[in-house]
């Protein structure tokens, strides 16, 4: 089985985030190093990593320097 370093999940606009939480820990258990959950309704991103969870809002910048050095994505760019 090939496991990606990063998994990105874009929630549909009408999905309740709480109902989706159960699958994300399984990604990490199977070797994914970072899971990005993009919530278009709340205009936010949750990043799950083995040692931490980070909540980012529209005015934040998504980074992942451990896996993608120099990567910076202003969330405003994806929610406008």
Secondary structure, 3 states (H helix, E strand, C coil): CCCCCEEEEEECCCCCHHHHHHHHHHHHHCCCCEEEEEECCCCEEEEEECCEEEEEECCCEEECCCCCCCCEEEHHHHHC
